[in-house]
Amino acid sequence: MCVALPGRIVSIDGDTAKVDFSGNTVNVNIGIIDAKVDQYVLVHAGVAIEVMDKEKAQDIIDLFAEIEEMEHGYQ
């Protein structure tokens, strides 16, 4: 199963953006969307596939954090 993750754009250089995923900054291809610095994007396999509003992105980030906490509780 593949999962797309939301992150916040920190900077843009051409079709590449530095995207912050909870403190981890990764280079992401933004060539197929129209995105700006400080917007949230949904990223799959290194490619931004959608611009998201902040609230929706935060809901997904919180959900993944909860899942991670649950996994650590079962080990």
C-alpha positions in Angstrom: 0.0 0.0 0.0 1.3 3.5 -0.9 0.5 6.5 1.3 0.5 10.2 0.3 1.7 12.5 3.1 1.0 16.2 3.6 3.8 18.7 4.2 4.4 22.5 4.1 6.4 24.1 1.4 9.4 26.0 2.8 11.0 27.2 -0.4 10.7 26.7 -4.2 13.3 26.6 -6.9 11.7 25.9 -10.3 9.8 22.7 -10.2 11.4 21.6 -6.9 10.2 22.6 -3.5 11.7 21.9 -0.1 8.8 20.5 1.9 8.7 20.2 5.7 7.2 16.9 7.0 7.1 17.4 10.8 10.6 18.7 11.0 12.1 16.6 8.1 12.8 18.7 5.0 12.6 16.8 1.7 13.0 17.9 -2.0 9.7 17.4 -3.8 8.7 17.8 -7.5 5.9 20.3 -7.8 5.8 20.4 -11.6 2.2 19.2 -11.9 0.6 21.6 -9.4 0.6 25.4 -8.9 1.9 25.8 -5.3 3.4 28.6 -3.3 5.6 28.8 -0.2 3.8 28.1 3.1 1.1 26.1 1.3 0.5 22.5 2.3 0.8 19.8 -0.4 0.0 16.1 -0.5 3.1 14.2 -1.6 3.3 10.7 -3.1 6.5 9.1 -4.3 8.4 12.5 -4.2 5.8 14.3 -6.3 3.3 16.9 -4.9 -0.1 15.8 -6.3 -2.5 18.3 -4.6 -2.5 21.6 -2.8 -4.3 21.3 0.5 -5.8 23.7 3.0 -3.9 23.8 6.3 -6.8 22.3 8.4 -7.2 19.2 6.2 -3.4 18.7 6.2 -3.2 19.1 9.9 -6.0 16.5 10.4 -4.0 14.0 8.4 -0.7 14.8 10.2 -2.5 14.3 13.5 -4.0 11.0 12.4 -0.6 9.6 11.4 0.8 10.8 14.7 -2.0 8.9 16.6 -1.3 5.7 14.5 2.4 5.9 15.3 1.7 6.3 19.0 -0.6 3.3 18.9 2.1 1.2 17.1 4.6 2.1 19.8 2.1 1.1 22.5 1.8 -2.4 21.0 5.5 -3.2 20.9 
